[in-house]
Amino acid sequence: MKKIVLTGGGTAGHVTPNIALIPELQKEGWEISYVGTENGIEHELIEREGIPFYSVRSGKLRRYLSKENIKDAFRVIGGISDAKKVLKEINPDVVFSKGGFVAVPVVIAAGKLKIPVVAHESDMTPGLANKLAMPYAKTVCTTFPETVKYIKGKKGVYTGSPIRKELFNSSAKRGLDYCGFDRSKPVILSMGGSLGAVKINNALRAALPSLLRDFQIVHLCGKGNLDQKLLGTKGYKQFEYVNEELKDIFAAADVIISRAGSNSISEFLALKKPCLLIPLSTNASRGDQILNAESFEKQGFAKVLKEEEIEKIEIEIRDLYSNREKYVKSMENSGAANGVDLIIKEIDKAAGIDGKEEK
């Protein structure tokens, strides 16, 4: 049986694309194992999938000076040793890395053991983890076409992002019912990631009296961010977060307000949902969300609102909705597809497998 090791973690965004690949890899006969950290979010998420999980040490990667960098350098070195032992035990044909600090020791260990590595870069420009991993990778798949030029050694291949197929098995009616909505008004979905986005939450709530005259609003506001005074407001439904119901809420939504994380916006594109993107500022990130959002705006998939101008949120929401068909048409004409099949093709190629047949 052909064997693959998946790795990636630290945040859900480095795990859920791997989860999107699992059903198709299993369908093609791959025996799958996962390597992550014992206490990382990847452990919990992968256990739910019933995939064998192996833990290794790893250190956090920082772009700034810190005493912890020295300790974490030794943790990464220890993690390389851990990963070598795990990979020797599994003996995979290929390693697929979705990035994050946990992937670094696994990819380096695979490189030293001459195991082919396929990596995936979610953002417009490579993050620090992938920059460290790239020398050991045979192929680097990218979410954005513009990213290929940043990949050295002609290793870059534009594949798009792997999308969970369950998102397409959804029901707008179930989504409306779950929120207590009907079809009398269009639906806005606002989401700010697993922890929410306080600035977006506040700006949206300030505009509620006006927006609710014309829209129904479902608000994924993040843990601890429910506004008790607004509970029971007609046409406005708050959730700290949702899980299985998200695909149905997506189906019910006419437009989406969101940060510009690459996994989320790739799902919006696949579902053909016009979106207002409010990327994290450079004060709170390395600027990758700004670049992601600019790419989507340039391709005609989204409107972009700078966080510094968030008081304009109602004007931008109304403009997005009024012109939603223009954005849907751009998405339909983009040719963007679910990246699962293209990524698996690169995995097969790196492992020396032609289609479903081993060498």
C-alpha positions in Angstrom: 0.0 0.0 0.0 1.2 3.5 -0.8 1.8 5.6 2.3 1.6 9.3 2.9 2.4 11.5 6.0 0.4 14.7 6.4 1.8 17.5 8.6 0.8 21.0 9.5 -0.5 22.8 12.6 -0.4 25.5 15.1 -3.7 27.0 13.8 -6.8 25.4 12.2 -5.9 27.0 9.0 -2.9 24.7 8.7 -5.0 21.6 9.4 -8.4 21.9 7.7 -6.9 21.8 4.1 -5.2 18.5 5.1 -8.6 17.3 6.3 -10.1 18.2 2.9 -7.5 15.9 1.2 -8.1 12.9 3.4 -11.3 11.5 1.8 -9.8 11.6 -1.7 -6.5 10.2 -0.6 -8.3 7.3 1.0 -10.4 6.8 -2.1 -7.1 6.5 -4.1 -5.8 3.9 -1.7 -3.3 5.9 0.4 -2.5 4.8 3.9 -2.5 8.1 5.8 -0.6 9.1 9.0 -0.4 12.5 10.6 2.6 14.1 12.4 2.0 17.1 14.6 2.6 18.4 18.2 1.0 16.7 21.2 -0.7 19.9 22.4 -1.5 21.5 19.1 -4.9 22.0 17.6 -4.0 19.5 14.9 -4.0 16.6 17.4 -7.7 17.2 18.4 -8.8 17.8 14.8 -7.1 14.8 13.3 -8.2 12.4 16.0 -11.8 13.2 15.0 -10.9 11.9 11.5 -9.7 8.5 12.8 -6.2 9.0 11.3 -3.1 7.7 13.2 -1.4 10.6 14.9 2.3 10.9 15.9 3.7 13.8 17.9 7.1 15.5 17.7 8.6 18.4 19.4 8.7 21.8 17.7 9.4 25.4 18.5 7.6 28.6 17.7 9.0 30.6 14.8 9.4 34.3 15.5 10.4 37.2 13.2 11.6 39.2 16.2 14.4 38.9 18.8 13.5 36.9 21.9 15.3 34.8 24.4 12.7 32.1 23.6 14.2 31.7 20.1 17.2 29.9 21.6 15.1 27.4 23.5 12.8 26.9 20.5 15.8 26.3 18.2 16.8 23.4 20.4 13.1 22.2 20.3 13.2 22.2 16.5 16.4 20.3 16.5 14.8 17.8 18.9 11.8 17.7 16.7 13.9 16.8 13.7 15.3 13.8 15.6 11.7 12.8 16.7 10.4 13.2 13.1 13.3 11.0 11.7 12.3 8.2 14.1 8.6 8.5 13.2 9.2 8.6 9.4 11.6 5.6 9.6 8.8 3.7 11.4 6.1 4.7 8.9 8.3 4.6 5.8 6.1 6.8 3.7 6.3 7.3 -0.1 5.7 11.1 0.3 5.2 13.8 2.9 2.6 16.6 2.4 3.1 19.7 4.4 0.5 22.4 5.0 2.8 24.6 6.9 2.9 26.1 10.4 5.8 25.7 12.8 5.1 22.0 13.5 5.8 21.2 9.9 9.4 22.5 9.9 11.1 19.6 11.7 9.0 17.0 9.8 9.9 18.4 6.4 13.6 18.8 7.3 13.7 15.2 8.6 12.0 14.0 5.4 14.5 15.9 3.3 17.4 14.3 5.2 15.8 10.8 4.7 15.3 11.5 0.9 11.5 11.2 1.3 9.8 13.4 -1.4 8.0 16.4 0.1 5.1 18.4 -1.4 4.3 21.6 0.5 1.4 24.0 0.2 1.6 27.8 0.6 -1.7 29.4 1.5 -0.8 33.1 1.4 0.3 35.4 -1.4 3.9 35.4 -0.1 5.5 32.4 1.7 5.4 32.5 5.5 8.5 31.8 7.6 7.7 28.1 8.1 7.5 27.4 4.4 10.6 29.5 3.7 12.5 27.2 6.0 10.8 24.1 4.5 11.1 24.9 0.8 14.7 23.8 0.2 13.6 20.3 1.3 10.4 20.3 -0.9 10.2 18.8 -4.4 7.0 20.8 -5.2 5.3 23.8 -3.6 1.6 24.2 -4.4 0.1 27.7 -4.1 -3.3 29.1 -3.4 -2.7 32.2 -5.5 -1.3 32.3 -9.1 0.9 35.3 -8.1 2.7 33.2 -5.5 4.5 31.0 -8.0 7.0 33.8 -8.8 8.1 33.8 -5.1 9.0 30.1 -5.1 12.7 29.5 -6.0 14.0 26.6 -8.1 10.9 26.4 -10.4 9.2 24.3 -7.7 6.0 26.4 -7.6 2.8 25.0 -9.0 -0.6 26.9 -8.9 -3.2 24.5 -7.6 -5.6 26.6 -5.6 -6.5 25.5 -2.1 -8.1 22.2 -1.1 -11.8 22.7 -0.2 -13.8 20.5 2.0 -16.3 18.7 -0.2 -19.0 18.7 2.5 -19.3 22.5 1.9 -21.1 21.7 -1.4 -23.5 19.3 0.3 -25.5 22.1 1.9 -29.0 23.5 2.2 -30.0 27.2 2.3 -33.3 26.2 3.9 -31.5 24.5 6.8 -29.3 27.5 7.2 -32.3 29.9 7.3 -34.1 27.6 9.8 -31.0 27.3 12.0 -30.9 31.1 12.2 -34.6 31.6 12.6 -34.7 33.5 9.3 -37.1 33.4 6.4 -36.8 34.4 2.7 -38.3 37.9 3.1 -34.9 39.7 3.2 -31.4 38.8 1.9 -28.9 37.4 4.4 -25.5 38.8 5.4 -23.0 36.5 7.0 -20.3 38.2 9.1 -17.4 36.1 10.4 -14.1 37.0 11.9 -12.2 33.7 12.4 -12.3 31.4 15.4 -11.6 34.2 17.9 -13.9 36.7 16.1 -12.8 40.2 15.2 -13.7 42.9 17.7 -13.4 45.9 15.4 -15.7 44.2 12.8 -18.1 43.2 15.5 -18.4 46.7 16.9 -18.8 48.4 13.5 -21.4 45.9 12.3 -23.5 46.3 15.5 -23.3 50.1 15.3 -24.9 49.8 11.8 -27.6 47.2 12.8 -30.5 49.6 13.2 -30.2 50.7 9.5 -29.0 47.4 8.0 -31.9 45.4 9.6 -34.4 47.4 7.7 -33.2 45.6 4.5 -31.2 42.6 5.6 -31.1 39.6 7.9 -27.7 39.2 9.6 -26.0 36.1 11.0 -23.0 37.1 13.0 -20.2 34.6 14.0 -18.7 36.9 16.5 -16.1 34.6 18.3 -15.9 33.1 21.7 -16.9 35.5 24.5 -18.1 38.1 22.1 -21.9 37.7 22.2 -23.8 41.0 22.9 -26.4 40.1 25.5 -28.4 43.3 24.9 -28.9 42.2 21.3 -30.1 38.7 22.0 -33.6 38.2 20.5 -33.2 41.1 18.0 -35.4 40.2 15.1 -33.4 39.4 11.9 -30.1 39.3 13.8 -28.6 36.0 15.0 -25.4 35.8 17.0 -23.2 32.7 17.4 -19.8 32.4 19.1 -19.0 29.9 16.5 -20.6 27.1 14.5 -19.3 23.8 13.2 -21.5 21.4 11.1 -24.0 24.1 10.5 -21.6 26.4 8.8 -22.0 24.9 5.3 -25.8 25.6 5.5 -25.3 29.2 6.7 -22.9 29.7 3.7 -25.6 28.4 1.4 -28.2 30.8 3.0 -25.9 33.8 2.8 -26.2 36.3 -0.1 -22.9 38.1 0.8 -20.2 37.6 3.4 -18.1 40.0 5.5 -14.8 38.5 6.6 -11.2 38.8 7.4 -9.0 37.7 4.5 -7.4 34.5 5.6 -6.6 32.4 2.5 -8.5 29.3 3.5 -11.7 31.2 4.2 -11.6 33.3 1.0 -10.8 30.2 -1.1 -14.0 28.7 0.3 -16.0 31.8 -0.6 -14.6 31.6 -4.2 -15.5 28.0 -4.5 -19.0 28.7 -3.3 -19.3 31.8 -5.5 -20.1 34.1 -2.5 -19.4 37.8 -3.0 -17.5 39.1 0.0 -16.4 42.3 1.7 -12.9 41.6 3.0 -11.5 43.5 6.0 -7.9 42.2 6.3 -5.9 42.4 9.5 -3.7 45.5 9.5 0.1 45.3 9.5 0.0 46.2 13.2 -1.5 42.8 13.9 0.1 40.6 11.2 2.9 40.3 8.6 0.5 41.8 6.1 -0.4 38.5 4.3 -4.2 39.2 4.6 -3.8 42.5 2.9 -2.1 40.9 -0.1 -4.7 38.1 -0.2 -7.5 40.7 -0.2 -5.8 42.8 -2.9 -5.5 39.7 -5.1 -9.2 38.9 -4.7 -10.2 42.5 -5.4 -8.0 42.6 -8.5 -9.6 39.5 -9.9 -13.1 40.9 -9.2 -14.1 38.4 -6.5 -14.4 40.8 -3.6 -14.6 44.4 -2.3 -11.9 45.4 0.2 -12.3 47.7 3.2 -9.3 48.8 5.2 -9.6 48.3 8.9 -8.7 52.0 9.4 -11.9 52.9 7.4 -14.2 50.5 9.1 -16.8 53.2 9.9 -17.7 52.8 6.1 -18.9 49.3 6.6 -22.6 49.9 5.9 -21.9 51.8 2.7 -19.6 49.0 1.5 -22.0 46.2 2.4 -24.8 47.9 0.5 -22.6 48.5 -2.5 -21.4 44.9 -2.4 -25.0 43.6 -2.3 -26.2 45.9 -5.1 -23.4 44.7 -7.4 -23.3 41.1 -6.2 -24.0 39.6 -9.6 -20.9 41.2 -11.0 -18.8 39.5 -8.4 -20.5 36.1 -8.9 -19.9 36.4 -12.7 -16.2 37.1 -12.1 -16.0 34.0 -9.8 -17.8 31.8 -12.3 -15.4 33.0 -15.1 -12.3 32.5 -13.0 -11.8 28.9 -13.8 -10.8 28.4 -10.1 -11.5 24.9 -9.0 -11.2 22.9 -5.9 -7.5 22.3 -5.4 -7.9 18.8 -4.0 -7.5 17.0 -7.4 -4.6 19.1 -8.6 -2.7 18.7 -5.2 -3.2 14.9 -5.2 -1.8 14.9 -8.8 1.3 16.6 -7.5 1.5 14.2 -4.6 1.3 11.2 -7.0 4.0 12.8 -9.2 6.3 13.4 -6.3 5.9 9.9 -5.0 6.6 8.5 -8.5 3.1 7.1 -8.9 1.4 7.3 -12.3 -2.3 7.9 -11.5 -3.3 5.2 -9.1 -0.6 2.7 -10.0 2.7 2.5 -8.2 6.0 2.3 -10.0 
